Amino acid sequence: MVKGIGNWLTKYSELDPENLALIYKEKRYTYKHLNERVNQLAHAFVSLGIRKGDRVNALLLNTNESIESMFACAKIGAIFVPINFRLSVEEVHYIVNDSGANLFIYDERLKPVVDELRLIKTRLLDYIQVGTTPHEDDLKYEELIAAASKEEPAYDISLDDVHLMMYTSGTTGRPKGAMLSHGNTQWNAINCITFMPFKKSDITLTVAPLFHIGGMSVFTTPLFYKGGTIILDDTFDPRRVLENIQEEKITSLFLVPAMWQALTTVENFEQFDISSLQLAVSGGAPCPITVIEFFQSRGIPFYEGFGLTETAPFVSLLDEKNTLRKNGSVGKAPVHTDVRIVDPNDRDVPVGKVGELIVQGPNIMVGYWNKPEATKEAIKDGWFYTGDLAKFDEEGFIYIVDRKKDMIITGGENVYPIEVEQVLYRHPNIREVAIVGYPDEKWGESIKAVVSLNDPTQSLTLEEIEKFLSGKIARYKMPKQLVILDQLPRNATGKILKVVLRKEA
C-alpha cells in the first residue's frame, strides 16, 4: 500500500528514530518526535472534518508548524495550500476563495491580515492559531496536538493523489493553483538525490519561504526523503545566514538571486567560516553573473538551477564540474526528466537557435486547480510548456534566454533582456537592472534600462551606459532610455516585476 510522502516520516521514525529531523530556533525534533506530532495533527484535522481531497490553507512563516501541517495533510490525503505571507488581505482572500478551503492555519504574527480576512465572506469554518494570543473563536495549535493520538493514520494514499497546491506568483494576472501530487514531490526528490551529492548526514538551511516551491522542494523535501536534517529560519538576514552556516555546519543552501546578492554585501564576509557548504543553489530567476563569480572565487560549489512551481520544481541544474566551463547555462535535465526546445509549430529547433523550453516527466504537475483551459494550454501530450525561451549548445547544455513575454522586438530584431542585463550587472555602480521594451513608432519597440545604484550619490547617465556597453553587445540592443529607481519592484518571491515596469513605460 502506497502512503505517499507522509510515509517518509513513518519509515525514518522506525529506521533512525533519534536522528535529528527538524530544527526551528530552540526546538529540535528527532524523526520519532516529528512523526508523532505530525500524526497527532493529522488526527486533529480529521476531528475537524477534513477529509481526503480537502484543502487546508496555511498562512505560516518558516516554522516547524508549516512542515508539520504539510506532512499531516499528506498522511490523510488532504491538500496543503501554503499562502504567501507577504500578500495583501485581498490577495489572501482570493486564494482562500479559489481553493475552497474550510480550514485556515495561521501564525499569530500575521494576525492583522487574518483579522481583516474574518470580515470578508469565505467558506472557512475553523481557524487554528499558532501562538499564545488567539482570537476567542480560534483553535490553539498546540492544544489540538496534545489532545490527539500519536497512532499512524490509516488512509490509502497513492502517488497520484494531490498533496500540495502552490499558487503561482501571478506576475501577469490572477495566480493559479498548481496541483502537485505525492508522486511529483517524490520524483523531484529522486531527481535531486541522483543529480546532486546528497547524504543522510547533510544539513540544509531553509530560509527561502516555504510558500515558494524553491523553499519547499529544492532541498527541504528531498532531504526529508533522504532522512537528513532541516533547519528553518523565518527571517532572512544575510549576516545571520552566514552565522548559521558557520555554527550549524550547514552543507546545502538554496536562495533566490536577490538573497545570494545580499550575502555578498555582508561586511567582513571573509571572517565567516562557510567551508561546510557543499551545495549552494540559486534559482527562481536568473542569477547575476557577478554573484556567481563571487562565490566561485571563494571555493563554494555554486550551482545555478532552473525550475518552476509546475515542475515540482527541478528541470535542470548546472553541476559543479561544469560551473566555470559553462557559466551562464542552467545545465542539463536530471535522469527522470526530459526537455525539448521547440518552435511555434512544436518542431525541435537546431542547436544554438532559440525556442520555447518544454518539459516532460513524473515531476509535471497534475494541472491548475479549477482551470481546465489553462491546464490544457500548458500541458500538451504530456509536455509542459514553460513559456521560457531557451537554446541548446553543441553539448546539450541549456541556456535560458528569457521569458517569452519579456522578449523585445525592435526593428524586426529579437532582443533578450537577460543578455543586456548580465552585461550591465558588471557595471560597478549598478545594483539591480531590468531591461524592458516600450512602444516606438519607428522601431515597434525600443529598449529601456531600469536600474538601482550601489551609490546613489554618484550619477549615472544614458551616455555612460552606452559607453560601458559599447563593444559588448550589438548596437540594436542598446537602451534608448534610462530610469533610475531607489529599488526595483519585486513580487513576494523576489522576482522583478517587469509587468509593472512595462506598464510604466
Beta strands, then each sheet from edge to edge (+ up, - down):
strand 1: 20-24
strand 2: 27-30
strand 3: 55-59
strand 4: 79-82
strand 5: 103-107
strand 6: 126-130
strand 7: 139-140
strand 8: 162-167
strand 9: 177-181
strand 10: 203-206
strand 11: 229-232
strand 12: 252-255
strand 13: 279-282
strand 14: 302-307
strand 15: 314-317
strand 16: 338-342
strand 17: 355-360
strand 18: 367-368
strand 19: 379-380
strand 20: 383-392
strand 21: 398-403
strand 22: 408-410
strand 23: 413-415
strand 24: 430-440
strand 25: 444-453
strand 26: 481-484
sheet 1: 2+ 1- 11- 10- 12- 13- 14- 15+
sheet 2: 4+ 3+ 5+ 6+ 7+
sheet 3: 8+ 9- 18+
sheet 4: 16+ 17- 20+ 19-
sheet 5: 16+ 17- 20+ 21-
sheet 6: 22+ 23-
sheet 7: 24+ 25- 26-
end
